[in-house]
Amino acid sequence: MGIKNFLSKTRVIDIQSCLPDGVILITLEGIIQWTNLVAESLLQHSAGLVNTDVNDYIEKGLSSVIEAAETNKPIIAKLIDSDKYVEITAKAIEGAYVVSMRDSTQKFKTVNNLLEEQENNRKINYDKNNFIIKLGNDLKSPLHSIIGFSQAIIDGLGGDISEKQEKYLKIINKNSSDLLYFYNKLIELSQTESGIYDKDMKFFDISNTISSAIKTNEQLYSDKNIEISFNIAENTKKTIYSDEKAFRLMFNTLIETLIRATDIGTLTVDLENADDEFLATHNLVACSAMVITVTSSSNAILESEIPTLFDPYAVIDRSNKRTILRAIALASVRNIMNYMNGIIWAETVPLKGTAFKMILPFEKDVNE
C-alpha cells in the first residue's frame, strides 16, 4: 500500500494505537497527561494512567526520563513491583516530556548475565594468577638448587667426573635454566594479568631507561653477535612523567624477547614524539605521548604469526616451545602497556623485518 493511500485511510485507522512502542506524555513534575494502549500494557495498568505519577510505575521514573532527554540516549529502567525492564527515550517539549518505552527485559537480562559471567571469569583468573604467584618461591627454589649444584659439580667442586657425567650434568644444568626462565616468564604474565601494581609515578629520562635496558642485555646480544642501535629523533622530549618501574620491566622484557628470537641480524630502537595526527590515526585523543619503535631485521617472526603474537593462549603447540615462550613474554609486554594506557602492535616492514611500535602517553610535561 502506498503512503498516500495509507494516509487517505487515517479517518478510520487510529495511528496512535498502531505505534509499536509505548508512548506517554508527562509534565515536568512527572504527572502522566496522555498515554497510548501499548504504554498501558507495558506498565500493566489497564484502568488508565492519566493524572498519575510516573514514579508509581517505573523506578526512578522521572529522573530516568530527564536523563534520557538530556543525554539523548536510551535509559534502561525497572518497573515497580515487577521483574520487567523498559528502555526509555525522551524528548523535552514546552512544559512536558514525550516519552517512548519498549520492553527490554530479555535484552537487559542477557547483558546482565554476560557482565556477571565476565566478572566471575575475571575473579577466577585473578585468583588463579595469585595462586601461581604465591607458589613462585616454592617452585623456583628447587630449580635454583639444581642449577647451582650441577654447575658446581661441572666446575669440579665435588671432585673429578667423567666426560659422560659432565655431558649429562650440562644437559641437566641447561634444561633447568631454561625451565627457570620459562617459569619466571609465566610468573611475570600472571602478575601483569592480575593487574596488581603500586604506581610509581615520577619524572624520569626515558632515553636513559631504554639505554639501561639495552645495557642489561649486552651479554645476551653480544654472544649472538647481534648489533643494537638506539636513535633519538631531533627535538624529542626525554624527560616524561610516568611509571618508570613498569616501563623498565616492559621494555627490558621486549628487548630480551627479541634478542632471543633473533639468530642473526640487528635490532634498532627509535624514540620520537607522537604528534596529534599520528595519534588520531590510531584512534587516540591528542595528548603528550612518545612513540617507541623496535625493529628486528630477523625473519624469525613471520607475518602469519602477527595476529596471535601477543596471545599465548592461541599458540599452544608443544612442538614449538620457543613460540609459546615468546607469546608469554609479549603478552606481559602488552598487559603492562595497557596498564600504562599505552598500546603496542607489530607489523612487518618490507626488506627490514618486523617492527614493534608503542605509543606511551604520559601525564605531565616537565615544564608544568
C-alpha contacts under 8 A as a table, 3 or more apart, distances in Angstrom:
res1	aa1	res2	aa2	distance
1	M	5	N	6.43
1	M	6	F	6.50
2	G	5	N	5.28
2	G	6	F	6.21
3	I	6	F	4.95
3	I	7	L	6.08
4	K	7	L	5.16
4	K	8	S	6.14
5	N	8	S	5.08
5	N	9	K	6.70
6	F	9	K	5.40
6	F	10	T	6.97
7	L	10	T	5.30
8	S	11	R	7.25
9	K	12	V	5.77
9	K	13	I	6.24
10	T	13	I	4.70
10	T	14	D	6.73
10	T	15	I	7.07
11	R	14	D	7.80
14	D	17	S	5.56
14	D	18	C	6.72
15	I	18	C	5.15
15	I	19	L	6.77
16	Q	19	L	5.60
16	Q	36	N	6.56
17	S	36	N	6.42
17	S	37	L	6.35
17	S	38	V	7.42
19	L	22	G	7.39
19	L	38	V	7.77
20	P	38	V	7.36
21	D	38	V	6.36
21	D	39	A	7.27
21	D	100	S	6.29
21	D	101	M	5.69
21	D	102	R	5.34
22	G	35	T	7.70
22	G	36	N	6.37
22	G	37	L	7.23
22	G	38	V	4.55
22	G	39	A	3.77
22	G	40	E	7.51
22	G	42	L	6.97
22	G	100	S	5.63
22	G	101	M	4.86
22	G	102	R	6.14
23	V	35	T	5.77
23	V	36	N	5.78
23	V	38	V	7.32
23	V	39	A	5.67
23	V	98	V	7.26
23	V	99	V	5.59
23	V	100	S	4.57
23	V	101	M	6.25
24	I	32	I	6.82
24	I	33	Q	7.42
24	I	34	W	5.53
24	I	35	T	4.30
24	I	36	N	6.71
24	I	39	A	6.82
24	I	98	V	6.13
24	I	99	V	5.25
24	I	100	S	6.65
25	L	32	I	5.85
25	L	33	Q	5.42
25	L	34	W	5.05
25	L	35	T	6.45
25	L	96	A	6.89
25	L	97	Y	5.80
25	L	98	V	4.77
25	L	99	V	6.13
26	I	29	E	7.65
26	I	30	G	5.41
26	I	31	I	5.16
26	I	32	I	4.26
26	I	33	Q	5.38
26	I	34	W	7.21
26	I	54	V	7.77
26	I	96	A	5.58
26	I	97	Y	5.36
26	I	98	V	6.70
26	I	99	V	7.62
27	T	30	G	5.14
27	T	31	I	5.22
27	T	32	I	6.57
27	T	33	Q	7.03
27	T	95	G	6.31
27	T	96	A	4.31
27	T	97	Y	6.30
28	L	31	I	7.54
28	L	95	G	6.09
28	L	96	A	5.15
28	L	97	Y	6.80
29	E	62	L	7.57
30	G	53	D	5.76
30	G	54	V	5.61
30	G	55	N	7.30
30	G	61	G	7.89
30	G	62	L	5.50
31	I	50	V	7.79
31	I	51	N	5.75
31	I	52	T	5.59
31	I	53	D	4.64
31	I	54	V	6.14
32	I	35	T	7.54
32	I	49	L	6.52
32	I	50	V	5.16
32	I	51	N	5.27
32	I	52	T	5.60
32	I	53	D	6.14
32	I	54	V	6.31
33	Q	49	L	7.99
33	Q	50	V	5.12
33	Q	51	N	5.90
34	W	49	L	7.62
34	W	50	V	5.82
35	T	39	A	6.29
35	T	40	E	7.08
35	T	49	L	7.00
35	T	50	V	7.20
36	N	39	A	5.53
36	N	40	E	6.63
37	L	40	E	5.05
37	L	41	S	6.25
38	V	41	S	5.07
38	V	42	L	6.16
39	A	42	L	4.99
39	A	43	L	6.04
39	A	101	M	7.14
40	E	43	L	5.23
40	E	44	Q	5.86
40	E	45	H	5.23
40	E	46	S	5.58
40	E	48	G	7.00
40	E	49	L	7.05
41	S	44	Q	4.87
41	S	45	H	6.39
41	S	46	S	6.62
42	L	45	H	7.92
42	L	102	R	7.63
42	L	103	D	7.06
43	L	57	Y	6.31
43	L	79	L	7.28
45	H	48	G	6.34
45	H	49	L	6.95
46	S	49	L	7.89
49	L	52	T	5.68
52	T	56	D	7.59
53	D	56	D	5.51
53	D	57	Y	7.68
54	V	57	Y	5.61
54	V	58	I	6.26
54	V	61	G	5.70
54	V	62	L	6.55
55	N	58	I	5.19
55	N	59	E	6.06
55	N	60	K	6.05
55	N	61	G	4.71
55	N	62	L	6.31
56	D	59	E	7.63
56	D	61	G	7.99
56	D	80	I	6.90
57	Y	61	G	7.41
57	Y	79	L	5.79
57	Y	80	I	5.11
58	I	61	G	4.64
58	I	77	A	6.75
58	I	78	K	5.97
58	I	79	L	4.43
58	I	80	I	5.28
59	E	77	A	6.50
59	E	78	K	5.63
59	E	79	L	5.88
59	E	80	I	5.74
60	K	63	S	5.46
60	K	64	S	5.94
60	K	77	A	7.63
61	G	64	S	5.20
61	G	65	V	6.25
61	G	77	A	7.45
62	L	65	V	5.06
62	L	66	I	6.18
63	S	66	I	5.07
63	S	67	E	6.11
64	S	67	E	5.11
64	S	68	A	6.08
64	S	75	I	6.52
64	S	77	A	7.11
64	S	88	I	7.61
65	V	68	A	5.12
65	V	69	A	6.16
65	V	75	I	7.89
65	V	88	I	6.91
65	V	89	T	7.16
65	V	90	A	5.95
65	V	97	Y	7.76
65	V	99	V	7.13
66	I	69	A	5.14
66	I	70	E	6.09
66	I	90	A	7.56
67	E	70	E	5.17
67	E	71	T	5.95
67	E	72	N	7.97
67	E	75	I	7.60
68	A	71	T	5.43
68	A	72	N	5.46
68	A	73	K	5.33
68	A	74	P	5.69
68	A	75	I	5.81
68	A	88	I	6.85
68	A	89	T	5.53
68	A	90	A	5.51
68	A	91	K	7.74
69	A	72	N	5.17
69	A	73	K	7.35
69	A	89	T	6.90
69	A	90	A	4.69
69	A	91	K	4.88
69	A	92	A	6.19
69	A	97	Y	8.00
72	N	89	T	7.34
72	N	90	A	7.33
72	N	91	K	7.67
73	K	89	T	6.60
74	P	87	E	6.12
74	P	88	I	5.33
74	P	89	T	4.82
74	P	90	A	7.92
75	I	87	E	5.55
75	I	88	I	5.07
75	I	89	T	6.65
76	I	85	Y	6.64
76	I	86	V	5.76
76	I	87	E	4.58
76	I	88	I	6.23
76	I	104	S	7.64
76	I	108	F	7.78
77	A	85	Y	5.56
77	A	86	V	5.53
77	A	87	E	6.48
77	A	88	I	7.26
78	K	82	S	7.55
78	K	83	D	7.25
78	K	84	K	6.07
78	K	85	Y	4.40
78	K	86	V	6.42
79	L	82	S	5.50
79	L	83	D	7.01
79	L	84	K	5.80
79	L	85	Y	5.87
79	L	86	V	7.31
83	D	105	T	7.85
84	K	103	D	7.58
84	K	104	S	7.71
84	K	105	T	5.19
85	Y	103	D	6.23
85	Y	104	S	5.46
85	Y	105	T	4.58
85	Y	108	F	7.15
86	V	101	M	6.04
86	V	102	R	5.41
86	V	103	D	4.66
86	V	104	S	4.98
86	V	105	T	6.60
87	E	101	M	5.51
87	E	102	R	5.42
87	E	103	D	6.45
87	E	104	S	5.72
88	I	99	V	6.84
88	I	100	S	5.79
88	I	101	M	4.79
88	I	102	R	7.05
89	T	99	V	5.90
89	T	100	S	5.27
89	T	101	M	6.62
90	A	97	Y	6.47
90	A	98	V	5.61
90	A	99	V	4.43
90	A	100	S	6.18
91	K	97	Y	5.63
91	K	98	V	5.38
91	K	99	V	6.69
92	A	95	G	7.75
92	A	96	A	6.03
92	A	97	Y	4.50
92	A	98	V	6.42
93	I	96	A	5.37
93	I	97	Y	5.76
93	I	98	V	7.15
104	S	107	K	5.26
104	S	108	F	5.91
105	T	108	F	5.22
105	T	109	K	6.16
106	Q	109	K	5.20
106	Q	110	T	6.04
107	K	110	T	5.10
107	K	111	V	6.16
108	F	111	V	5.24
108	F	112	N	5.93
109	K	112	N	4.92
109	K	113	N	5.90
110	T	113	N	5.16
110	T	114	L	6.26
111	V	114	L	5.06
111	V	115	L	6.20
112	N	115	L	5.07
112	N	116	E	6.15
113	N	116	E	5.04
113	N	117	E	6.06
114	L	117	E	5.00
114	L	118	Q	6.10
115	L	118	Q	5.04
115	L	119	E	6.13
116	E	119	E	5.06
116	E	120	N	6.11
117	E	120	N	5.05
117	E	121	N	6.09
118	Q	121	N	5.05
118	Q	122	R	6.00
119	E	122	R	4.94
119	E	123	K	6.18
120	N	123	K	5.13
120	N	124	I	6.15
121	N	124	I	5.03
121	N	125	N	6.00
122	R	125	N	5.10
122	R	126	Y	5.99
123	K	126	Y	4.92
123	K	127	D	6.07
124	I	127	D	5.18
124	I	128	K	6.02
125	N	128	K	5.03
125	N	129	N	6.11
125	N	194	S	7.68
126	Y	129	N	5.28
126	Y	130	N	6.23
126	Y	193	E	7.49
126	Y	194	S	5.28
127	D	130	N	5.16
127	D	131	F	6.10
128	K	131	F	5.10
128	K	132	I	6.39
129	N	132	I	5.13
129	N	133	I	6.18
129	N	190	S	4.78
129	N	191	Q	6.85
129	N	193	E	7.30
129	N	194	S	6.26
130	N	133	I	4.95
130	N	134	K	6.06
130	N	190	S	7.23
130	N	191	Q	7.57
130	N	194	S	7.18
131	F	134	K	5.28
131	F	135	L	6.32
132	I	135	L	5.21
132	I	136	G	6.38
132	I	187	I	6.84
132	I	190	S	7.12
133	I	136	G	5.13
133	I	187	I	5.84
133	I	190	S	6.80
133	I	191	Q	7.01
134	K	137	N	7.24
135	L	138	D	5.38
135	L	139	L	6.31
136	G	139	L	5.42
136	G	140	K	5.97
136	G	187	I	7.08
137	N	140	K	5.06
137	N	141	S	5.78
138	D	141	S	5.83
138	D	142	P	7.47
139	L	142	P	6.24
139	L	143	L	7.07
140	K	143	L	5.17
140	K	144	H	6.22
140	K	180	L	6.77
140	K	183	Y	7.93
141	S	144	H	5.13
141	S	145	S	6.35
142	P	145	S	5.03
142	P	146	I	6.25
143	L	146	I	5.09
143	L	147	I	6.15
143	L	176	S	6.20
143	L	177	S	7.70
143	L	180	L	6.48
144	H	147	I	5.16
144	H	148	G	5.94
144	H	180	L	7.87
145	S	148	G	5.09
145	S	149	F	5.91
146	I	149	F	5.46
146	I	150	S	5.85
146	I	172	I	7.97
146	I	173	N	7.12
146	I	176	S	6.93
147	I	150	S	5.39
147	I	151	Q	6.08
147	I	172	I	7.79
147	I	173	N	5.19
147	I	174	K	7.99
147	I	176	S	6.09
147	I	177	S	6.52
148	G	151	Q	5.28
148	G	152	A	6.17
149	F	152	A	4.93
149	F	153	I	6.23
150	S	153	I	5.24
150	S	154	I	6.23
150	S	169	L	5.95
150	S	170	K	7.53
150	S	172	I	7.25
150	S	173	N	5.89
151	Q	154	I	4.97
151	Q	155	D	6.13
151	Q	169	L	7.75
151	Q	170	K	7.71
151	Q	173	N	6.62
152	A	155	D	5.03
152	A	156	G	6.44
152	A	157	L	5.49
152	A	158	G	7.18
153	I	156	G	5.05
153	I	157	L	5.38
153	I	158	G	5.20
153	I	159	G	7.32
153	I	161	I	7.98
153	I	169	L	7.98
154	I	157	L	7.59
154	I	161	I	7.91
154	I	166	E	6.04
154	I	169	L	6.84
154	I	170	K	7.37
156	G	159	G	5.21
156	G	160	D	6.03
156	G	161	I	7.56
161	I	165	Q	6.06
161	I	166	E	6.48
162	S	165	Q	5.10
162	S	166	E	6.22
163	E	166	E	5.13
163	E	167	K	6.25
164	K	167	K	5.01
164	K	168	Y	6.32
165	Q	168	Y	5.19
165	Q	169	L	6.09
166	E	169	L	5.04
166	E	170	K	6.12
167	K	170	K	5.28
167	K	171	I	6.47
168	Y	171	I	5.10
168	Y	172	I	6.28
169	L	172	I	4.95
169	L	173	N	6.00
170	K	173	N	4.95
170	K	174	K	6.02
171	I	174	K	5.20
171	I	175	N	6.03
172	I	175	N	5.33
172	I	176	S	5.97
173	N	176	S	5.22
173	N	177	S	6.13
174	K	177	S	5.08
174	K	178	D	6.12
175	N	178	D	5.01
175	N	179	L	6.06
176	S	179	L	5.03
176	S	180	L	6.10
177	S	180	L	5.07
177	S	181	Y	6.21
178	D	181	Y	5.14
178	D	182	F	6.12
179	L	182	F	4.99
179	L	183	Y	6.05
180	L	183	Y	5.08
180	L	184	N	6.03
181	Y	184	N	5.07
181	Y	185	K	6.33
182	F	185	K	5.27
182	F	186	L	6.30
182	F	325	L	6.65
183	Y	186	L	4.89
183	Y	187	I	6.15
184	N	187	I	5.09
184	N	188	E	6.13
185	K	188	E	4.85
185	K	189	L	6.14
185	K	325	L	7.66
185	K	328	I	6.68
185	K	329	A	6.01
186	L	189	L	5.08
186	L	190	S	6.27
186	L	328	I	6.71
186	L	329	A	7.94
187	I	190	S	5.04
187	I	191	Q	6.18
188	E	191	Q	5.11
188	E	192	T	6.27
188	E	329	A	7.88
188	E	332	S	6.62
189	L	192	T	5.19
189	L	193	E	6.04
189	L	328	I	6.49
189	L	329	A	7.00
189	L	331	A	6.81
189	L	332	S	4.90
190	S	193	E	5.11
190	S	194	S	6.09
191	Q	194	S	5.21
191	Q	195	G	6.56
191	Q	196	I	6.88
192	T	195	G	5.24
192	T	196	I	7.28
192	T	332	S	5.84
192	T	335	N	5.74
192	T	336	I	6.33
193	E	332	S	7.61
193	E	335	N	6.57
195	G	339	Y	7.48
199	K	243	D	6.45
200	D	242	S	7.70
200	D	243	D	5.07
200	D	244	E	6.86
200	D	245	K	6.72
201	M	241	Y	6.58
201	M	242	S	4.99
201	M	243	D	4.49
201	M	244	E	6.96
202	K	241	Y	5.20
202	K	242	S	5.72
202	K	243	D	6.46
202	K	244	E	7.14
203	F	239	T	6.31
203	F	240	I	5.36
203	F	241	Y	4.26
203	F	242	S	6.58
203	F	366	V	7.27
204	F	239	T	5.32
204	F	240	I	5.72
204	F	241	Y	6.49
204	F	242	S	7.67
204	F	244	E	6.75
205	D	208	N	5.44
205	D	209	T	6.53
205	D	238	K	5.28
205	D	239	T	4.32
205	D	240	I	6.48
206	I	209	T	5.01
206	I	210	I	6.18
206	I	238	K	5.55
206	I	239	T	6.14
206	I	240	I	6.79
207	S	210	I	5.15
207	S	211	S	6.14
207	S	238	K	5.92
207	S	271	L	7.90
208	N	211	S	5.02
208	N	212	S	6.01
209	T	212	S	5.03
209	T	213	A	6.30
209	T	244	E	7.90
209	T	248	R	6.38
210	I	213	A	5.17
210	I	214	I	6.35
210	I	248	R	7.44
210	I	251	F	7.12
211	S	214	I	5.13
211	S	215	K	6.15
211	S	230	F	7.72
212	S	215	K	4.98
212	S	216	T	6.12
213	A	216	T	5.05
213	A	217	N	6.65
213	A	248	R	6.96
213	A	251	F	6.89
213	A	252	N	5.08
213	A	255	I	7.56
214	I	217	N	5.42
214	I	218	E	6.38
214	I	228	I	7.94
214	I	252	N	7.39
214	I	255	I	7.13
215	K	218	E	4.98
216	T	219	Q	7.74
216	T	252	N	7.95
217	N	220	L	5.30
217	N	221	Y	6.46
217	N	255	I	7.75
217	N	256	E	6.50
218	E	221	Y	5.48
218	E	222	S	5.87
219	Q	222	S	5.10
219	Q	223	D	6.04
220	L	223	D	5.46
220	L	224	K	6.76
220	L	256	E	7.99
220	L	259	I	7.30
221	Y	224	K	5.15
221	Y	225	N	6.05
221	Y	226	I	5.11
221	Y	227	E	7.22
221	Y	259	I	6.15
222	S	225	N	4.90
222	S	226	I	6.12
222	S	227	E	7.74
223	D	226	I	7.84
224	K	263	D	6.67
224	K	264	I	7.15
225	N	264	I	7.16
226	I	259	I	7.70
226	I	262	T	7.91
226	I	263	D	7.84
226	I	264	I	6.18
226	I	265	G	5.74
226	I	266	T	5.45
226	I	267	L	7.36
227	E	265	G	6.98
227	E	266	T	4.80
227	E	267	L	6.29
228	I	266	T	5.83
228	I	267	L	4.74
228	I	268	T	5.69
228	I	269	V	7.62
229	S	266	T	8.00
229	S	267	L	6.53
229	S	268	T	4.93
229	S	269	V	6.15
230	F	268	T	6.03
230	F	269	V	4.68
230	F	270	D	6.00
230	F	271	L	7.97
231	N	268	T	7.68
231	N	269	V	6.12
231	N	270	D	4.84
231	N	271	L	6.36
232	I	236	T	6.82
232	I	270	D	5.87
232	I	271	L	4.86
232	I	272	E	6.23
233	A	236	T	5.67
233	A	270	D	7.45
233	A	271	L	6.21
233	A	272	E	5.21
233	A	273	N	7.97
234	E	272	E	7.82
236	T	271	L	7.47
236	T	272	E	5.29
236	T	273	N	5.47
237	K	240	I	7.30
237	K	272	E	7.62
237	K	273	N	6.67
239	T	366	V	6.58
240	I	362	F	6.43
240	I	364	K	7.04
240	I	365	D	6.49
240	I	366	V	6.49
241	Y	362	F	5.64
241	Y	363	E	5.90
241	Y	364	K	5.47
241	Y	365	D	6.90
241	Y	366	V	7.25
242	S	340	M	7.90
242	S	362	F	5.49
242	S	363	E	6.62
243	D	246	A	5.52
243	D	247	F	6.25
243	D	340	M	7.48
244	E	247	F	5.04
244	E	248	R	5.93
245	K	248	R	5.21
245	K	249	L	6.30
246	A	249	L	5.23
246	A	250	M	6.13
246	A	336	I	6.70
246	A	340	M	7.94
247	F	250	M	5.04
247	F	251	F	6.01
247	F	336	I	7.64
247	F	337	M	7.99
248	R	251	F	5.32
248	R	252	N	5.91
249	L	252	N	5.29
249	L	253	T	6.09
250	M	253	T	5.30
250	M	254	L	6.28
250	M	332	S	7.43
250	M	333	V	5.05
250	M	336	I	6.25
250	M	337	M	7.46
251	F	254	L	5.03
251	F	255	I	6.15
251	F	333	V	7.51
252	N	255	I	5.24
252	N	256	E	6.00
253	T	256	E	5.20
253	T	257	T	5.97
253	T	329	A	6.66
253	T	330	L	7.72
253	T	333	V	6.83
254	L	257	T	5.17
254	L	258	L	6.21
254	L	329	A	7.42
254	L	330	L	6.71
254	L	333	V	6.56
255	I	258	L	5.24
255	I	259	I	6.16
256	E	259	I	5.19
256	E	260	R	6.26
257	T	260	R	5.20
257	T	261	A	6.22
257	T	326	R	6.34
257	T	329	A	6.80
257	T	330	L	7.64
258	L	261	A	4.94
258	L	262	T	6.09
258	L	296	S	7.31
259	I	262	T	5.10
259	I	263	D	7.79
259	I	267	L	7.98
260	R	263	D	7.43
261	A	300	A	6.35
261	A	301	I	7.88
261	A	326	R	7.67
262	T	265	G	7.00
262	T	296	S	7.65
262	T	298	S	5.70
262	T	300	A	6.38
263	D	298	S	7.27
263	D	300	A	7.92
264	I	298	S	6.43
265	G	296	S	7.48
265	G	297	S	5.52
265	G	298	S	5.62
266	T	296	S	6.04
266	T	297	S	5.48
266	T	298	S	7.25
267	L	294	V	6.82
267	L	295	T	5.60
267	L	296	S	4.70
267	L	297	S	6.50
268	T	293	T	7.86
268	T	294	V	5.57
268	T	295	T	5.11
268	T	296	S	6.66
269	V	292	I	7.12
269	V	293	T	5.67
269	V	294	V	4.53
269	V	295	T	6.56
270	D	292	I	5.73
270	D	293	T	5.08
270	D	294	V	6.49
271	L	290	M	7.17
271	L	291	V	5.94
271	L	292	I	4.81
271	L	293	T	6.65
272	E	290	M	5.94
272	E	291	V	5.36
272	E	292	I	6.71
273	N	289	A	6.34
273	N	290	M	4.76
273	N	291	V	5.89
274	A	278	F	6.35
274	A	279	L	6.71
274	A	288	S	7.30
274	A	289	A	5.36
274	A	290	M	5.21
274	A	291	V	5.55
274	A	359	I	7.50
275	D	278	F	5.44
275	D	279	L	6.42
275	D	286	A	7.87
275	D	289	A	7.98
276	D	279	L	5.08
276	D	280	A	6.07
276	D	285	V	7.66
276	D	286	A	5.14
276	D	287	C	7.34
277	E	280	A	5.08
277	E	281	T	6.40
278	F	281	T	5.31
278	F	282	H	6.88
279	L	282	H	5.32
279	L	283	N	6.45
279	L	284	L	5.01
279	L	285	V	6.55
279	L	286	A	6.46
280	A	283	N	4.93
280	A	284	L	5.29
280	A	285	V	6.39
280	A	286	A	7.24
281	T	284	L	7.50
287	C	361	P	6.81
287	C	362	F	7.98
288	S	361	P	5.75
288	S	362	F	5.91
288	S	363	E	7.26
288	S	364	K	7.70
288	S	365	D	7.59
289	A	359	I	6.54
289	A	360	L	5.28
289	A	361	P	3.94
289	A	362	F	5.74
290	M	358	M	7.92
290	M	359	I	5.71
290	M	360	L	5.11
290	M	361	P	6.35
290	M	362	F	7.95
291	V	357	K	7.06
291	V	358	M	5.59
291	V	359	I	4.74
291	V	360	L	6.45
292	I	357	K	5.88
292	I	358	M	5.10
292	I	359	I	6.60
292	I	360	L	7.82
293	T	355	A	6.54
293	T	356	F	5.58
293	T	357	K	4.49
293	T	358	M	6.28
294	V	355	A	5.60
294	V	356	F	5.10
294	V	357	K	6.54
295	T	352	K	7.58
295	T	353	G	6.88
295	T	354	T	5.62
295	T	355	A	4.13
295	T	356	F	6.19
296	S	299	N	8.00
296	S	352	K	7.31
296	S	353	G	5.53
296	S	354	T	5.28
296	S	355	A	6.28
297	S	352	K	5.19
297	S	353	G	4.30
297	S	354	T	6.60
298	S	301	I	7.35
298	S	353	G	5.67
298	S	354	T	7.39
299	N	302	L	6.47
299	N	353	G	5.79
299	N	354	T	7.42
301	I	305	E	6.69
301	I	306	I	7.64
301	I	354	T	6.90
302	L	305	E	5.32
302	L	306	I	6.97
303	E	306	I	5.47
303	E	347	E	7.65
303	E	348	T	6.31
304	S	307	P	7.02
305	E	308	T	5.81
305	E	309	L	5.79
306	I	309	L	4.81
306	I	346	A	6.57
306	I	347	E	7.17
307	P	310	F	7.80
308	T	311	D	5.09
308	T	312	P	7.56
308	T	314	A	6.33
308	T	315	V	7.08
308	T	327	A	7.88
309	L	312	P	7.65
309	L	326	R	7.94
309	L	327	A	5.66
309	L	330	L	7.20
310	F	327	A	5.23
310	F	328	I	7.33
310	F	330	L	5.18
310	F	331	A	4.65
310	F	334	R	6.95
311	D	314	A	5.57
311	D	315	V	7.02
311	D	327	A	5.78
311	D	328	I	7.24
311	D	330	L	7.90
311	D	331	A	6.00
312	P	315	V	5.38
312	P	316	I	6.68
312	P	324	I	5.88
312	P	325	L	7.84
312	P	327	A	4.71
312	P	328	I	5.21
312	P	331	A	6.94
313	Y	316	I	5.99
315	V	323	T	7.28
315	V	324	I	6.08
315	V	327	A	7.61
316	I	324	I	6.32
317	D	320	N	5.60
317	D	321	K	7.02
317	D	324	I	7.10
318	R	321	K	5.91
320	N	323	T	5.56
320	N	324	I	6.75
321	K	324	I	5.17
321	K	325	L	6.15
322	R	325	L	5.21
322	R	326	R	6.15
323	T	326	R	5.14
323	T	327	A	6.22
324	I	327	A	5.14
324	I	328	I	6.21
325	L	328	I	5.11
325	L	329	A	6.33
326	R	329	A	5.26
326	R	330	L	6.13
327	A	330	L	5.06
327	A	331	A	5.90
328	I	331	A	5.17
328	I	332	S	6.53
329	A	332	S	5.25
329	A	333	V	6.50
330	L	333	V	4.85
330	L	334	R	6.20
331	A	334	R	5.04
331	A	335	N	6.13
332	S	335	N	5.04
332	S	336	I	6.21
333	V	336	I	5.32
333	V	337	M	6.27
334	R	337	M	5.08
334	R	338	N	6.19
334	R	343	I	7.26
334	R	344	I	6.34
335	N	338	N	5.06
335	N	339	Y	6.26
336	I	339	Y	4.94
336	I	340	M	6.27
337	M	340	M	5.01
337	M	341	N	6.22
337	M	342	G	4.85
337	M	343	I	5.72
337	M	344	I	6.89
337	M	360	L	7.54
338	N	341	N	4.91
338	N	342	G	5.43
338	N	343	I	6.28
339	Y	342	G	7.41
340	M	360	L	7.29
340	M	361	P	7.63
341	N	360	L	7.19
341	N	361	P	6.73
342	G	358	M	7.13
342	G	359	I	5.45
342	G	360	L	4.67
342	G	361	P	6.05
343	I	358	M	5.67
343	I	359	I	5.47
343	I	360	L	6.97
344	I	356	F	6.94
344	I	357	K	5.59
344	I	358	M	4.38
344	I	359	I	6.62
345	W	356	F	5.80
345	W	357	K	5.58
345	W	358	M	6.78
346	A	354	T	6.87
346	A	355	A	5.62
346	A	356	F	4.45
346	A	357	K	6.22
347	E	354	T	5.81
347	E	355	A	5.44
347	E	356	F	6.65
348	T	352	K	7.91
348	T	353	G	5.89
348	T	354	T	4.46
348	T	355	A	6.12
349	V	352	K	5.27
349	V	353	G	5.32
349	V	354	T	5.67
349	V	355	A	6.54
350	P	353	G	6.55
362	F	365	D	7.93
364	K	368	E	6.75
365	D	368	E	5.43
